[in-house]
Each structure stands twice: as C-alpha cells, then as structure tokens.
Amino acid sequence: MTLIADVQGSGHCEYTAKLSSVTDGGNRINVGTAVVDKARSGAMCRDTDASFFTVAGSGILHDVGPAHASGYRYNRA
C-alpha cells in the first residue's frame, strides 16, 4: 500500500508498506514497516515502524506506535 503524509511545516512524504493482515471483521488493517519513497519525498522523511488502522467512530485511527503518541485520526469529510 502507499501512504502519503503532507504535514504543515514538515513537507511531503510518500511510503510503501506491505499489508500484513486484516482482522476484527475488516475493522483493523495491519501494515508492515513503511519505507520512504525517496524520489517522491522530502529529505526529512524517515521509514516508520509497523502500524495499523482501525475504524473509530466516524473516522479512522492510524496507530503508529508509542514513538508517535496516540497516532493520527482521519475524519470523514
């Protein structure tokens, strides 16, 4: 899968990660290490640890591990 992050003040990062499993009736998607696509990303981007996405109310929570606090929440627009 491709993950794209545009962070104000930090720049643009694109990652490639392998889907490792889907659990909890399709409500959780587990992905492996996300590797930076250096040709499409800024110099500050770094590979990330394995992570997972879960359905959370009206959005999706991306849990990226303890190094990044509680992760990121994406709300439906």
N, C-alpha and C positions, 0 to 999 in steps of 0.2 A: 504494500500500500504506500501511497505518497502522503506525507504530512507536510503542510505548509504553514509557516508561522510568520506573520507580519506584526512585529512588535514596535510600537512607537518608541523612538529613540534608540532602538537596538538594530533595526533593519529587517531584512528578508532572509528567511531560512527555509530550505526545502530538504526533506529527509525521505529516505526509503527504508521501510521496515517490513518484515515478514509477518503475516497473520499467523499466530501460533494456535489459537483455538477460539471457539465461540461457545459460551456457557450460559447458564441461567436462562434457558429458553430463548436465547438470542439477545438477551439484555446486557450481556457483557462480551466485549471483544478484546482478546489478549493479543498484544503485538510484541515482537522481539525488539532488540536494540535498534534504534533509529539512526541510520548512518547519513551524515550530511552529504548532499549532492553539491560538491564544491564549485562546480561550474555554474550553478544556479543560485548560490547563496553568498551572503556577505562573509567577511573574514572572521567575524566574532562568533559564528555558529559552531557548535560542538555536537558530537554524537551524544545520544541520550540513552539511558538505561531502558530496559524492557518496561512496558507500561500497559494500561488497559483503559478502555472506555466503557462506561455504564450509562444506561438510561436513568435520568434523575429528574423526576417531575416533568416539567415542560422543556427540558433540555438534555444535554449530555455532559457528563463529568469525565474529564481526562485525568486519570491519576498517574502522575509521572514519578511517583516515589518520594521518599522522605527528603531528598535533597532539594525539592521544589515545593515544600509546604504541602498544601492540600490539593495541588494540581490546578487545572483550569476548567472553568464551566462555560459551556456554549449554550446559549438560549435560542430557542426557535424564533425566527423573525416573523 
